């Protein structure tokens, strides 16, 4: 194939993707709406696409880029004179490393048994992944069912000698609210436990806003580490994140080094060995282009758009905003017993060209959390709020006329008798066929599927969700070329 033929075919593959630009995809992507940022980032990424950040002694440019970005993050997010940081591939890796460092610190301090990770139920799923990988016990902390903020008293009740780390969010992904960072960090510090702030989505926008209700960064006593993604409101290409640590000792707790093989000595500050430098270079370039004033302008545009969106949703019958969004994330729930089912609302918005992310209801002590739709507002959405509200109004009206999605009670009852650990891939495939997701083909309307997932026992739902991805990632065998 010619280079042009290859690029034509590659571009055609994107025909079924949600749009990455224009502000209608309100999850997964972060569009500044500025062509100059896009062009500079692409050029910087291309300039470093063959550079390997594995060895900064061979590529000192990488060390300069990383030091500059970490320094900028420390200046923005309250880093003290001993604070340091690392660049990672994204928020998940930053969260994994924060948990790994805390576990190693706990072990070094004589911790016995299995360490525990205290998580508000709204903390990002990456922390549960970390607990799974590094063998920590997850201890759920309920959140207030109205404000959706972590319950401080519940944190205090759960702190003990096995606690390796406490996590809070700034803000939480599901509802966009700020956890009581200062109160939780103080409790953790009094117990001798580190406290991590997950500011992956908010850390590069909250410092540029004037109405953040309380401090949340490394300047807060008791906060020992913080994660912030530059491929979110830093408007860099994916994936690049920063993990900040209050001390070098805590940072080195997640490093790996070995001279125990015949090859070159290995020192890895992150989970990866080879590290692509392209996204790092793009983040550096965008930061140099925008500076504090540029980021403040983009943050203000997105925040004002969010406030306008919240005000507009208050006028739409049948739906409401959950909690008090502090930045640019909004969660929409059904308003009242006769309100609009948000799963049907998501389908209606998809039909109108918008991607809003359904989030299932969640049971917890003290009051359950409702099903919601997640909306991430970016710079590109700022000029489209009137259109978004108009479509939300029409979609809510259409969704109100639809029957509520209800899971098949016989299927749910049968699922309750299943041990998901014993299911074979073939059995999962058969169950997905019954659920209407056969062959990895998602139905046009997803509300019934989301209703089924919410009704199933959580372990069964998780096994079936893994089965869907397994169906999606089954490659076709390419015929042998002559």
MILUM-958460 format. One line per field, with one value per residue (C-alpha): x, y, z; chain; residue in three letters; residue number from 0. Coordinates in steps of 0.25 Angstrom, whole numbers. Example, Ala and Ser with C-alpha at 12.3 -4.5 7.8 and 13.67 -1.06 7.14 Angstrom:
2
xx <- 49	55
yy <- -18	-4
zz <- 31	29
ch <- A	A
aa <- ALA	SER
i <- 0	1
% end
This chain:
482
xx <- 0	5	6	-6	-14	-10	-14	-28	-31	-27	-35	-47	-46	-50	-64	-71	-64	-70	-64	-52	-54	-66	-70	-82	-74	-75	-66	-52	-47	-43	-44	-39	-46	-33	-26	-13	-12	-15	-5	6	4	4	17	24	19	24	38	39	31	44	50	51	49	54	68	69	84	83	72	75	64	54	59	58	43	40	46	40	26	27	32	20	11	18	17	2	-2	5	18	27	43	44	33	36	29	28	22	13	5	-8	-17	-18	-3	-2	-12	-6	8	2	-4	9	17	8	8	24	24	14	23	36	29	26	12	7	-4	-11	-10	-23	-27	-38	-47	-59	-69	-67	-52	-48	-48	-33	-31	-38	-30	-17	-23	-25	-11	-3	-12	-18	-32	-42	-49	-61	-64	-79	-82	-93	-105	-108	-95	-87	-75	-67	-72	-61	-66	-67	-52	-49	-56	-49	-34	-26	-12	-14	-18	-7	-14	-26	-31	-40	-44	-43	-53	-59	-62	-76	-82	-71	-71	-60	-57	-54	-39	-34	-42	-39	-24	-24	-30	-20	-8	-12	-13	1	-5	-2	-13	-14	-22	-27	-28	-26	-37	-38	-23	-21	-33	-37	-25	-29	-43	-47	-59	-53	-58	-46	-32	-29	-14	-1	-1	-12	-6	-6	-7	5	3	-6	-9	-12	-14	-8	-16	-29	-30	-15	-20	-9	-10	-12	-6	2	0	8	9	14	20	23	36	47	46	31	34	45	36	29	42	48	63	71	85	81	82	94	88	88	85	70	64	49	42	28	22	27	41	41	33	28	33	23	12	22	28	14	10	22	20	5	9	19	9	-2	5	-3	-12	-15	-20	-27	-35	-39	-42	-51	-58	-61	-65	-75	-81	-83	-90	-99	-102	-105	-115	-121	-123	-131	-142	-143	-155	-151	-136	-127	-112	-106	-98	-90	-81	-68	-61	-66	-72	-87	-96	-111	-121	-136	-144	-155	-162	-169	-156	-149	-141	-127	-123	-134	-129	-115	-121	-129	-116	-108	-119	-117	-102	-97	-89	-94	-88	-98	-94	-102	-109	-100	-104	-97	-99	-107	-114	-112	-107	-116	-113	-107	-102	-88	-84	-70	-70	-58	-53	-60	-73	-74	-80	-90	-97	-110	-111	-108	-119	-129	-126	-126	-140	-145	-138	-144	-158	-156	-150	-162	-171	-163	-165	-155	-144	-146	-137	-143	-146	-144	-130	-127	-132	-124	-111	-112	-110	-97	-83	-76	-62	-67	-72	-65	-63	-73	-84	-82	-84	-97	-102	-98	-107	-118	-116	-116	-101	-97	-85	-80	-91	-97	-111	-116	-122	-114	-124	-128	-114	-110	-123	-119	-104	-110	-119	-109	-101	-88	-78	-87	-89	-74	-71	-81	-75	-62	-68	-73	-59	-54	-64	-59	-45	-45	-37	-41	-30	-24	-22	-8	-3	4
yy <- 0	14	24	31	19	15	28	28	14	19	31	23	14	26	27	20	28	39	52	57	71	81	79	69	57	60	49	43	55	70	79	93	98	105	101	107	98	86	90	93	80	71	77	76	61	58	64	54	42	34	38	28	34	21	27	42	41	37	47	59	67	57	61	76	74	66	75	87	81	75	89	96	86	88	103	102	92	96	88	91	92	76	73	65	58	49	49	37	31	36	37	22	20	32	26	13	18	26	14	6	16	16	1	1	12	4	-8	-1	5	-10	-11	-25	-33	-28	-13	-5	6	15	20	28	21	32	31	27	12	13	12	-1	-6	-2	-10	-22	-21	-18	-27	-16	-18	-7	-1	7	20	25	39	48	44	59	66	53	58	47	45	50	43	30	32	34	21	13	18	7	2	-6	7	10	21	30	36	48	54	69	67	53	48	43	56	67	71	74	65	71	70	77	70	56	59	64	51	43	51	49	34	35	31	38	44	45	55	50	64	57	64	77	80	88	96	98	107	117	119	129	122	109	107	101	98	84	83	80	92	85	79	64	63	55	53	58	54	63	60	69	62	67	82	84	81	72	60	47	42	50	52	57	50	59	55	63	57	50	37	36	37	27	17	15	14	1	-2	-15	-19	-34	-38	-38	-26	-11	-6	-3	9	12	23	18	5	6	3	9	23	30	45	50	54	59	69	73	76	84	92	95	99	109	114	117	120	124	135	125	114	124	128	114	110	122	119	105	109	119	110	100	110	113	99	96	108	103	89	95	100	86	78	64	65	72	74	65	72	85	84	92	92	86	73	72	60	60	51	48	59	53	40	44	50	46	33	37	24	27	42	37	30	42	51	41	42	57	55	57	47	47	36	28	25	14	15	11	5	10	11	24	26	21	29	31	27	40	45	50	63	68	82	87	100	95	93	108	113	101	102	108	97	86	92	92	77	73	80	72	59	60	62	50	41	44	38	25	13	11	1	-11	-23	-37	-42	-56	-53	-45	-57	-67	-58	-58	-73	-72	-72	-63	-69	-82	-76	-80	-70	-78	-77	-62	-61	-69	-60	-47	-53	-54	-40	-35	-32	-44	-43	-31	-23	-12	-9	4	8	5	8	-7	-11	-1	-5	-20	-17	-9	-20	-31	-35	-27	-39	-44	-31	-29	-43	-39	-26	-32	-42	-30	-25	-39	-39	-26	-30	-43	-40	-45	-54	-46	-54	-57	-48	-54
zz <- 0	-3	9	5	3	18	23	16	21	35	35	30	42	51	44	55	66	75	71	79	75	76	90	88	94	109	114	110	102	106	94	96	84	80	67	71	83	74	64	74	82	69	64	78	79	65	69	80	75	74	87	98	112	118	120	123	123	108	105	115	108	114	128	125	120	132	142	136	136	150	155	149	156	169	168	164	174	187	187	198	197	198	189	176	165	153	139	137	125	131	143	145	146	155	165	164	168	179	185	182	189	201	202	202	213	221	220	223	236	241	236	239	231	219	217	215	206	211	199	198	189	179	178	164	160	157	172	173	162	170	182	173	167	180	189	198	205	200	212	206	212	210	204	208	199	197	195	191	199	207	221	230	242	235	231	246	249	239	242	248	249	236	228	218	210	210	197	195	181	176	170	169	155	157	163	161	176	185	197	210	208	220	230	224	223	238	242	234	239	253	251	244	231	217	210	194	187	173	166	152	146	155	158	145	146	161	164	152	158	169	176	180	194	201	199	194	189	195	204	212	225	224	209	205	190	178	164	153	138	127	116	123	126	122	108	104	96	103	111	122	136	148	162	172	186	198	200	191	200	197	182	182	189	176	168	163	162	159	155	157	142	132	124	127	141	141	149	146	153	148	144	130	125	111	112	100	101	90	100	110	99	95	109	111	98	102	115	109	100	109	122	135	127	116	125	134	122	117	131	133	119	123	137	133	123	134	143	131	129	143	143	131	136	148	138	131	137	142	144	154	157	168	179	177	165	168	154	141	144	145	149	145	152	152	159	168	166	153	148	135	135	132	124	114	114	110	98	94	95	87	76	76	74	89	98	112	121	129	143	150	164	176	189	201	216	220	207	193	181	169	155	148	135	135	127	125	120	113	106	93	100	104	92	91	104	98	88	99	108	96	93	107	108	96	100	114	108	99	110	119	109	109	118	128	125	134	135	132	146	142	136	149	158	150	151	166	166	157	163	153	156	150	137	124	112	104	116	117	102	103	115	106	95	104	109	95	94	85	76	83	76	85	83	77	91	103	114	115	116	127	134	134	139	150	154	154	166	165	163	151	145	145	139	128	125	124	114	105	104	101	89	84	84	76	64	50	44	32	20	16	5	-7
ch <- A	A	A	A	A	A	A	A	A	A	A	A	A	A	A	A	A	A	A	A	A	A	A	A	A	A	A	A	A	A	A	A	A	A	A	A	A	A	A	A	A	A	A	A	A	A	A	A	A	A	A	A	A	A	A	A	A	A	A	A	A	A	A	A	A	A	A	A	A	A	A	A	A	A	A	A	A	A	A	A	A	A	A	A	A	A	A	A	A	A	A	A	A	A	A	A	A	A	A	A	A	A	A	A	A	A	A	A	A	A	A	A	A	A	A	A	A	A	A	A	A	A	A	A	A	A	A	A	A	A	A	A	A	A	A	A	A	A	A	A	A	A	A	A	A	A	A	A	A	A	A	A	A	A	A	A	A	A	A	A	A	A	A	A	A	A	A	A	A	A	A	A	A	A	A	A	A	A	A	A	A	A	A	A	A	A	A	A	A	A	A	A	A	A	A	A	A	A	A	A	A	A	A	A	A	A	A	A	A	A	A	A	A	A	A	A	A	A	A	A	A	A	A	A	A	A	A	A	A	A	A	A	A	A	A	A	A	A	A	A	A	A	A	A	A	A	A	A	A	A	A	A	A	A	A	A	A	A	A	A	A	A	A	A	A	A	A	A	A	A	A	A	A	A	A	A	A	A	A	A	A	A	A	A	A	A	A	A	A	A	A	A	A	A	A	A	A	A	A	A	A	A	A	A	A	A	A	A	A	A	A	A	A	A	A	A	A	A	A	A	A	A	A	A	A	A	A	A	A	A	A	A	A	A	A	A	A	A	A	A	A	A	A	A	A	A	A	A	A	A	A	A	A	A	A	A	A	A	A	A	A	A	A	A	A	A	A	A	A	A	A	A	A	A	A	A	A	A	A	A	A	A	A	A	A	A	A	A	A	A	A	A	A	A	A	A	A	A	A	A	A	A	A	A	A	A	A	A	A	A	A	A	A	A	A	A	A	A	A	A	A	A	A	A	A	A	A	A	A	A	A	A	A	A	A	A	A	A	A	A	A	A	A	A	A	A	A	A	A	A	A	A	A	A	A	A	A	A	A	A	A	A	A	A	A	A	A	A	A	A	A	A	A	A	A	A	A	A	A	A	A	A
aa <- UNK	UNK	UNK	UNK	UNK	UNK	UNK	UNK	UNK	UNK	UNK	UNK	UNK	UNK	UNK	UNK	UNK	UNK	UNK	UNK	UNK	UNK	UNK	UNK	UNK	UNK	UNK	UNK	UNK	UNK	UNK	UNK	UNK	UNK	UNK	UNK	UNK	UNK	UNK	UNK	UNK	UNK	UNK	UNK	UNK	UNK	UNK	UNK	UNK	UNK	UNK	UNK	UNK	UNK	UNK	UNK	UNK	UNK	UNK	UNK	UNK	UNK	UNK	UNK	UNK	UNK	UNK	UNK	UNK	UNK	UNK	UNK	UNK	UNK	UNK	UNK	UNK	UNK	UNK	UNK	UNK	UNK	UNK	UNK	UNK	UNK	UNK	UNK	UNK	UNK	UNK	UNK	UNK	UNK	UNK	UNK	UNK	UNK	UNK	UNK	UNK	UNK	UNK	UNK	UNK	UNK	UNK	UNK	UNK	UNK	UNK	UNK	UNK	UNK	UNK	UNK	UNK	UNK	UNK	UNK	UNK	UNK	UNK	UNK	UNK	UNK	UNK	UNK	UNK	UNK	UNK	UNK	UNK	UNK	UNK	UNK	UNK	UNK	UNK	UNK	UNK	UNK	UNK	UNK	UNK	UNK	UNK	UNK	UNK	UNK	UNK	UNK	UNK	UNK	UNK	UNK	UNK	UNK	UNK	UNK	UNK	UNK	UNK	UNK	UNK	UNK	UNK	UNK	UNK	UNK	UNK	UNK	UNK	UNK	UNK	UNK	UNK	UNK	UNK	UNK	UNK	UNK	UNK	UNK	UNK	UNK	UNK	UNK	UNK	UNK	UNK	UNK	UNK	UNK	UNK	UNK	UNK	UNK	UNK	UNK	UNK	UNK	UNK	UNK	UNK	UNK	UNK	UNK	UNK	UNK	UNK	UNK	UNK	UNK	UNK	UNK	UNK	UNK	UNK	UNK	UNK	UNK	UNK	UNK	UNK	UNK	UNK	UNK	UNK	UNK	UNK	UNK	UNK	UNK	UNK	UNK	UNK	UNK	UNK	UNK	UNK	UNK	UNK	UNK	UNK	UNK	UNK	UNK	UNK	UNK	UNK	UNK	UNK	UNK	UNK	UNK	UNK	UNK	UNK	UNK	UNK	UNK	UNK	UNK	UNK	UNK	UNK	UNK	UNK	UNK	UNK	UNK	UNK	UNK	UNK	UNK	UNK	UNK	UNK	UNK	UNK	UNK	UNK	UNK	UNK	UNK	UNK	UNK	UNK	UNK	UNK	UNK	UNK	UNK	UNK	UNK	UNK	UNK	UNK	UNK	UNK	UNK	UNK	UNK	UNK	UNK	UNK	UNK	UNK	UNK	UNK	UNK	UNK	UNK	UNK	UNK	UNK	UNK	UNK	UNK	UNK	UNK	UNK	UNK	UNK	UNK	UNK	UNK	UNK	UNK	UNK	UNK	UNK	UNK	UNK	UNK	UNK	UNK	UNK	UNK	UNK	UNK	UNK	UNK	UNK	UNK	UNK	UNK	UNK	UNK	UNK	UNK	UNK	UNK	UNK	UNK	UNK	UNK	UNK	UNK	UNK	UNK	UNK	UNK	UNK	UNK	UNK	UNK	UNK	UNK	UNK	UNK	UNK	UNK	UNK	UNK	UNK	UNK	UNK	UNK	UNK	UNK	UNK	UNK	UNK	UNK	UNK	UNK	UNK	UNK	UNK	UNK	UNK	UNK	UNK	UNK	UNK	UNK	UNK	UNK	UNK	UNK	UNK	UNK	UNK	UNK	UNK	UNK	UNK	UNK	UNK	UNK	UNK	UNK	UNK	UNK	UNK	UNK	UNK	UNK	UNK	UNK	UNK	UNK	UNK	UNK	UNK	UNK	UNK	UNK	UNK	UNK	UNK	UNK	UNK	UNK	UNK	UNK	UNK	UNK	UNK	UNK	UNK	UNK	UNK	UNK	UNK	UNK	UNK	UNK	UNK	UNK	UNK	UNK	UNK	UNK	UNK	UNK	UNK	UNK	UNK	UNK	UNK	UNK	UNK	UNK	UNK	UNK	UNK	UNK	UNK	UNK	UNK	UNK	UNK	UNK	UNK	UNK	UNK	UNK	UNK	UNK
i <- 0	1	2	3	4	5	6	7	8	9	10	11	12	13	14	15	16	17	18	19	20	21	22	23	24	25	26	27	28	29	30	31	32	33	34	35	36	37	38	39	40	41	42	43	44	45	46	47	48	49	50	51	52	53	54	55	56	57	58	59	60	61	62	63	64	65	66	67	68	69	70	71	72	73	74	75	76	77	78	79	80	81	82	83	84	85	86	87	88	89	90	91	92	93	94	95	96	97	98	99	100	101	102	103	104	105	106	107	108	109	110	111	112	113	114	115	116	117	118	119	120	121	122	123	124	125	126	127	128	129	130	131	132	133	134	135	136	137	138	139	140	141	142	143	144	145	146	147	148	149	150	151	152	153	154	155	156	157	158	159	160	161	162	163	164	165	166	167	168	169	170	171	172	173	174	175	176	177	178	179	180	181	182	183	184	185	186	187	188	189	190	191	192	193	194	195	196	197	198	199	200	201	202	203	204	205	206	207	208	209	210	211	212	213	214	215	216	217	218	219	220	221	222	223	224	225	226	227	228	229	230	231	232	233	234	235	236	237	238	239	240	241	242	243	244	245	246	247	248	249	250	251	252	253	254	255	256	257	258	259	260	261	262	263	264	265	266	267	268	269	270	271	272	273	274	275	276	277	278	279	280	281	282	283	284	285	286	287	288	289	290	291	292	293	294	295	296	297	298	299	300	301	302	303	304	305	306	307	308	309	310	311	312	313	314	315	316	317	318	319	320	321	322	323	324	325	326	327	328	329	330	331	332	333	334	335	336	337	338	339	340	341	342	343	344	345	346	347	348	349	350	351	352	353	354	355	356	357	358	359	360	361	362	363	364	365	366	367	368	369	370	371	372	373	374	375	376	377	378	379	380	381	382	383	384	385	386	387	388	389	390	391	392	393	394	395	396	397	398	399	400	401	402	403	404	405	406	407	408	409	410	411	412	413	414	415	416	417	418	419	420	421	422	423	424	425	426	427	428	429	430	431	432	433	434	435	436	437	438	439	440	441	442	443	444	445	446	447	448	449	450	451	452	453	454	455	456	457	458	459	460	461	462	463	464	465	466	467	468	469	470	471	472	473	474	475	476	477	478	479	480	481
% end
